[in-house]
Amino acid sequence: MSAVARASIDVAVAPARRRERSSLRPLDLTGRERHLRGAMQAMSRVAARFARAARRTLPFLVRRRAHLEPGPVSLPAAGPDRAAEAGPRFLVRLEAPDGPAWGLLALNSEALSLLLESALGGGEGQAAPLGAELSLAQAALTARIARSLAQDFATAVSAETGLRLQVVAAQAVAAGEGAESEKLDGLAVECGFSGLSESAVVIVAVSAEALEAAAREQAVDDAPAAADPRMTEAIHEVPVTLVAELGVVTLDLRQVLSFTVGQVIRLPTAVDDPVTIRVAGLEKFTAAPVVSRGQLAVQIRGRHEE
């Protein structure tokens, strides 16, 4: 059992009004859940990416100018009595083929009603409520849609965290019944159907420890590589400008405007005074003026210490 308390994900929604989100509580980042900060941020990005992808899987969202709207990342708390739930739900379980990571996508009763109504070409009004359980035809159609959404979810998880998840089970759960898939220890986000229904939600969840481990690993991978010989070699080829400064004189604007051709500007330096060499505007060397092969040159005599 992981360090995060085992809990169950509640997907029940009150039919007459928007569901009270008492089953999902915000993370307390000042207490024992501080270690989930990285996982929470990763889960938030996953949910946002999933919500965007869902518009392609659910074309009626575009047609009806609606979208999935992710809520805050939450740690599921103990759910209510299953017998009190008003309608069926649909769950898709995902697992990593090479590790303990898992994911879950859950559709509540109102979401099922909305998806079935839209998939069958229903009207633009309120979706009809479902019975206590789905019929075989409804379950088959829901499974196809839910698996597509689960694939969008797996793609979002992989893109944001590197975790590879694949669908391992999909099941309809009748009203009043529970499922082992819901009794999982993870981070969850409720995605509502903005512009369509106040009570329909899709819940996506991922194992907390796997998310946190992936977030730490990604932070290490994103750190710049040190002492890369190719970078060192490339830096050696970067051109820089050197300026040999013979002297600096300050004049007022009137004097500058009165300059004529042939006029001599006297510098406050003697012919044997050291010359400052600047690299990219910074003083780096001191030198002496010399003549080399008939050209004016400077000979480096010292280095400015940083």
C-alpha positions as MATLAB code, in Angstrom:
seq = 'MSAVARASIDVAVAPARRRERSSLRPLDLTGRERHLRGAMQAMSRVAARFARAARRTLPFLVRRRAHLEPGPVSLPAAGPDRAAEAGPRFLVRLEAPDGPAWGLLALNSEALSLLLESALGGGEGQAAPLGAELSLAQAALTARIARSLAQDFATAVSAETGLRLQVVAAQAVAAGEGAESEKLDGLAVECGFSGLSESAVVIVAVSAEALEAAAREQAVDDAPAAADPRMTEAIHEVPVTLVAELGVVTLDLRQVLSFTVGQVIRLPTAVDDPVTIRVAGLEKFTAAPVVSRGQLAVQIRGRHEE';
ca = [
       0.000    0.000    0.000;
       1.398    3.410   -0.978;
       2.014    6.397    1.290;
      -1.195    8.049    0.053;
      -4.315    6.784    1.814;
      -6.293    4.228   -0.219;
      -9.578    5.689   -1.391;
     -12.410    5.194   -3.871;
     -13.370    7.443   -6.795;
     -16.955    8.620   -6.658;
     -18.639    9.072  -10.031;
     -22.219    9.584   -8.820;
     -24.005   12.825   -9.711;
     -27.310   14.119   -8.343;
     -29.791   14.032  -11.274;
     -31.614   17.312  -10.555;
     -28.679   19.638  -10.029;
     -24.909   19.838  -10.403;
     -23.294   17.200   -8.216;
     -21.862   18.314   -4.895;
     -18.135   17.587   -5.158;
     -17.798   16.407   -1.598;
     -16.142   13.157   -2.741;
     -13.162   15.047   -4.151;
     -11.137   17.261   -1.886;
      -8.309   19.602   -2.941;
      -4.793   18.484   -2.138;
      -3.322   19.872    1.063;
       0.167   20.818   -0.088;
       1.127   22.053    3.362;
       0.672   18.672    5.067;
       1.476   15.063    4.326;
       0.591   15.468    0.645;
       3.367   17.944   -0.141;
       5.285   15.223   -1.957;
       2.500   15.131   -4.586;
       3.214   18.647   -5.870;
       4.992   17.401   -8.991;
       2.340   14.755   -9.611;
      -0.439   17.331   -9.238;
       1.125   19.635  -11.814;
       1.640   16.732  -14.210;
      -1.965   15.572  -13.749;
      -3.264   19.072  -14.442;
      -1.404   19.149  -17.770;
      -2.625   15.648  -18.621;
      -6.253   16.648  -18.012;
      -5.937   19.798  -20.134;
      -4.416   17.849  -23.034;
      -7.081   15.142  -22.722;
      -9.883   17.725  -22.767;
      -8.546   19.192  -26.025;
      -8.249   15.753  -27.655;
     -11.804   14.831  -26.621;
     -13.204   17.422  -29.046;
     -11.940   15.256  -31.917;
     -13.313   12.041  -30.410;
     -16.673   13.654  -29.580;
     -17.550   15.698  -32.691;
     -20.881   16.776  -31.213;
     -18.893   19.053  -28.862;
     -17.697   21.092  -31.841;
     -21.113   21.011  -33.476;
     -22.776   22.288  -30.320;
     -19.957   24.719  -29.475;
     -19.151   22.985  -26.215;
     -15.999   21.531  -24.683;
     -14.701   19.482  -21.802;
     -13.552   21.686  -18.937;
     -11.072   20.124  -16.479;
     -11.521   20.909  -12.805;
      -8.812   20.988  -10.119;
      -6.651   17.979   -9.382;
      -8.036   16.141   -6.370;
      -7.339   13.181   -4.150;
     -10.509   11.050   -4.025;
     -12.025   10.631   -0.592;
     -14.242    7.804    0.591;
     -17.326    7.580   -1.616;
     -20.956    7.370   -0.495;
     -23.044    4.239   -0.215;
     -23.286    2.727   -3.713;
     -26.926    1.884   -3.164;
     -27.698    5.605   -3.113;
     -26.387    6.207   -6.628;
     -29.124    7.064   -9.093;
     -27.813    5.665  -12.373;
     -25.273    3.459  -14.130;
     -21.647    4.358  -14.746;
     -19.001    3.186  -17.188;
     -15.363    2.554  -16.250;
     -12.269    1.977  -18.374;
      -9.170    0.657  -16.624;
      -5.688    1.275  -18.040;
      -2.369   -0.201  -16.960;
       1.288    0.144  -17.872;
       2.657   -2.989  -19.569;
       6.047   -2.531  -17.943;
       5.250   -1.206  -14.466;
       2.700   -0.666  -11.693;
       1.261    2.555  -13.140;
      -2.476    2.574  -13.826;
      -5.129    4.939  -15.107;
      -8.916    5.123  -14.910;
     -11.547    6.864  -17.023;
     -15.072    7.007  -15.579;
     -18.314    8.319  -17.083;
     -21.147    9.118  -14.706;
     -24.801    8.491  -15.506;
     -25.465   11.963  -16.906;
     -22.383   11.743  -19.127;
     -23.541    8.354  -20.432;
     -26.964    9.766  -21.222;
     -25.430   12.734  -23.028;
     -23.007   10.603  -25.064;
     -25.646    8.057  -26.080;
     -28.130   10.768  -27.048;
     -25.512   12.569  -29.184;
     -24.115    9.378  -30.755;
     -27.614    8.343  -31.848;
     -28.321   11.761  -33.371;
     -30.515   13.011  -30.562;
     -31.837   16.552  -30.234;
     -30.175   19.566  -28.755;
     -32.183   19.488  -25.539;
     -31.740   17.748  -22.193;
     -30.540   14.148  -22.519;
     -33.014   11.509  -21.387;
     -32.194    9.809  -18.049;
     -31.089    6.176  -18.097;
     -32.429    3.224  -16.185;
     -30.642    1.461  -13.358;
     -28.339   -0.275  -15.835;
     -27.377   -0.051  -19.491;
     -28.929   -2.311  -22.091;
     -26.646   -4.509  -24.179;
     -26.876   -2.111  -27.128;
     -26.207    0.914  -24.925;
     -23.251   -0.827  -23.248;
     -21.733   -1.763  -26.622;
     -22.013    1.777  -27.996;
     -20.730    3.278  -24.758;
     -17.756    0.908  -24.714;
     -16.691    2.067  -28.172;
     -16.867    5.752  -27.215;
     -15.295    5.235  -23.796;
     -12.378    3.251  -25.227;
     -11.687    6.055  -27.713;
     -11.696    8.576  -24.875;
      -9.429    6.282  -22.862;
      -6.978    6.193  -25.769;
      -7.002   10.014  -25.839;
      -6.301    9.906  -22.105;
      -3.417    7.426  -22.524;
      -1.914    9.605  -25.253;
      -2.122   12.661  -22.982;
      -0.457   10.783  -20.119;
       2.351    9.596  -22.403;
       2.927   13.043  -23.910;
       3.095   14.814  -20.542;
       4.788   12.221  -18.322;
       6.267    9.492  -20.500;
       4.107    6.817  -18.821;
       2.737    4.276  -21.299;
      -0.777    3.101  -20.475;
      -3.059    0.768  -22.383;
      -6.692   -0.262  -21.943;
      -7.073   -3.546  -20.071;
     -10.754   -3.547  -19.086;
     -14.004   -1.695  -19.741;
     -17.219   -2.296  -17.826;
     -20.650   -0.865  -17.197;
     -21.599   -0.612  -13.528;
     -25.264   -0.629  -12.558;
     -26.749    1.835  -10.089;
     -25.988    0.902   -6.494;
     -23.087   -1.372   -7.427;
     -19.378   -0.789   -6.902;
     -16.315   -1.860   -8.860;
     -12.788   -2.697   -7.795;
     -11.442   -0.253  -10.400;
     -12.937    2.612   -8.392;
     -11.091    1.661   -5.192;
      -7.742    2.976   -6.334;
      -5.125    5.266   -4.873;
      -4.543    8.093   -7.322;
      -5.015   11.671   -8.441;
      -8.244   12.526  -10.244;
      -9.672   15.365  -12.336;
     -13.353   15.880  -13.116;
     -13.990   17.165  -16.644;
     -17.401   18.783  -17.102;
     -19.314   19.298  -20.350;
     -19.251   23.091  -20.467;
     -22.170   24.488  -22.454;
     -24.167   21.242  -22.405;
     -24.757   19.787  -18.951;
     -24.032   20.900  -15.430;
     -24.022   17.391  -13.997;
     -22.349   15.218  -16.664;
     -18.681   14.552  -15.901;
     -15.818   12.431  -17.146;
     -13.331   11.567  -14.406;
      -9.752   10.707  -15.288;
      -7.307    9.404  -12.703;
      -3.706    8.153  -12.598;
      -1.751    6.418   -9.837;
      -0.203    9.095   -7.645;
       3.147    7.432   -7.025;
       3.697    6.691  -10.722;
       2.908   10.300  -11.589;
       5.267   11.650   -8.951;
       8.077    9.337  -10.074;
       7.530   10.363  -13.698;
       7.533   14.047  -12.739;
      10.870   13.666  -10.928;
      12.372   11.727  -13.819;
      11.185   14.295  -16.340;
      12.702   17.107  -14.254;
      16.066   15.319  -14.402;
      15.745   14.712  -18.148;
      14.894   18.370  -18.769;
      18.039   19.557  -16.946;
      20.744   20.764  -19.355;
      23.498   18.251  -20.039;
      26.808   19.169  -18.381;
      30.210   19.030  -20.072;
      28.845   17.984  -23.462;
      31.961   17.902  -25.697;
      29.928   18.907  -28.741;
      28.713   22.016  -26.950;
      32.265   22.858  -25.906;
      33.492   22.477  -29.479;
      30.648   24.633  -30.802;
      31.436   27.395  -28.300;
      35.025   27.506  -29.558;
      33.725   28.476  -33.007;
      31.643   31.438  -31.807;
      33.074   34.710  -33.260;
      33.856   37.522  -30.785;
      34.925   41.122  -31.368;
      38.076   42.523  -29.742;
      38.539   46.284  -29.400;
      41.936   47.815  -28.601;
      41.196   51.081  -26.785;
      43.950   53.634  -27.327;
      42.333   56.189  -25.073;
      39.090   57.872  -24.044;
      38.404   61.590  -24.109;
      35.255   63.441  -23.043;
      34.097   66.459  -25.071;
      30.948   68.502  -25.105;
      28.593   68.439  -28.057;
      29.635   71.922  -29.227;
      33.245   70.763  -29.665;
      32.202   67.621  -31.513;
      30.032   69.612  -33.920;
      32.974   71.941  -34.655;
      35.329   69.176  -35.836;
      36.893   69.702  -39.255;
      38.931   67.467  -41.525;
      42.551   67.352  -40.387;
      41.829   68.367  -36.815;
      43.795   66.413  -34.170;
      42.062   64.963  -31.121;
      44.479   64.642  -28.248;
      44.024   61.582  -26.016;
      44.960   61.611  -22.307;
      47.427   58.735  -22.836;
      51.118   58.649  -23.637;
      52.546   56.578  -26.481;
      53.955   54.044  -24.027;
      50.825   53.774  -21.835;
      49.111   50.341  -21.764;
      46.211   49.714  -24.127;
      42.985   48.148  -22.866;
      41.562   45.269  -24.913;
      37.837   44.721  -24.577;
      36.018   41.499  -25.510;
      32.287   41.913  -26.061;
      32.523   45.250  -24.258;
      34.279   43.857  -21.174;
      37.863   44.660  -20.157;
      39.860   41.446  -20.559;
      43.514   42.277  -21.334;
      46.133   45.028  -21.152;
      48.523   45.433  -24.036;
      51.173   47.710  -25.556;
      51.002   49.215  -29.084;
      53.590   47.793  -31.491;
      54.222   47.493  -35.236;
      54.134   43.980  -36.692;
      54.968   43.337  -40.360;
      54.186   46.906  -41.253;
      50.809   46.901  -39.473;
      49.651   48.533  -36.284;
      49.255   45.867  -33.582;
      49.039   45.341  -29.841;
      51.039   42.970  -27.703;
      49.197   41.443  -24.737;
      51.010   42.199  -21.484;
      48.438   41.148  -18.850;
      44.939   39.877  -18.095;
      42.185   41.569  -16.133;
      41.052   39.336  -13.272;
      37.274   38.915  -12.818;
];
